[in-house]
Amino acid sequence: MQSTFVAPGAPAEVLASRGIVATIQRLANALWPLGVLICWVTHANSQTEKGSDWNGFFAYFVADDVREKTLTSLNPGSADTLLWHTFETDADDISLFKNRYSALIQGSSDLQKMLNDRGIRNLLVTGTKTNVCCEATARDAMMLDYNTVMISDATAALSDDEHRATLETFLFSNSRTY
């Protein structure tokens, strides 16, 4: 939930993502008094002499006409990699970057270590895109034996069909969707 995906006209804009911002904020507001740890995970990719630290993706799956704009937007230090500006956070929240779809695939982020260090086994997944980053993280979480729930009205995809299909597949194949 960062400008690269949420802002109008952004290189990887998910129009529906703006519609879930308030829902995610309400969920965070409800969880803070319960002492629930909120992890705000955003995406960033470093540029290298070969293109990026995920060149296999950017070189082959990102369209030529938006590749450079997307890489610039996702470059660490870019304002576009920060949490969407309307979110309110708490001092106890954790913010971290991932460099792959899943925040839990080895080498993508420190999320698993942070969760394990705190003994956290239950995860609620929100954000965008339902069928890409959210699903990848949720599936990896389930495979790592976390109790994982994708929040249907706090996730968004490019289309309602993609959103629904992912939630149904996740529900029937491994865990829970609410």
Sequence and secondary structure as in RCSB ss.txt:
>XXXX:A:sequence
MQSTFVAPGAPAEVLASRGIVATIQRLANALWPLGVLICWVTHANSQTEKGSDWNGFFAYFVADDVREKTLTSLN
PGSADTLLWHTFETDADDISLFKNRYSALIQGSSDLQKMLNDRGIRNLLVTGTKTNVCCEATARDAMMLDYNTVM
ISDATAALSDDEHRATLETFLFSNSRTY
>XXXX:A:secstr
 BHHHHSTT TT  GGGGGGHHHHHHHHHHHGGGT   EEEEE     TTS TTHHHHHHHS HHHHHHHHHHHS
TT GGGSB TT    TT EEEEESSS SSSTTT SHHHHHHHTT  EEEEEEE IIIIIHHHHHHHHHTT EEEE
EEEEEE SSHHHHHHHHHHHHHHTSEE 
